[in-house]
């Protein structure tokens, strides 16, 4: 995943180019492979300039895995392109929060292994 441009100069806009989706960590179930496929399809649609179709596809993925980091960050990116900044910020914030929780659990797990 890489960061590019900004959303209104305030929030980083993420474009996911990883091969799979990520869950939020914190005990939430990992996204299904169906979610990962939908995220990949939405990324492709977005890159083809089909933002409306990408939003629909991201929504399907979020119905299956509501805490999927890649789906939220991708949705935020597409909504930003469409000019729906308030909704884009909501998805970006949720994705970023989930990403931070995942990092927290990775660090905690690593620190516990040192004891």
Beta strands, then each sheet from edge to edge (+ up, - down):
strand 1: 2-7
strand 2: 11-15
sheet 1: 1+ 2-
end
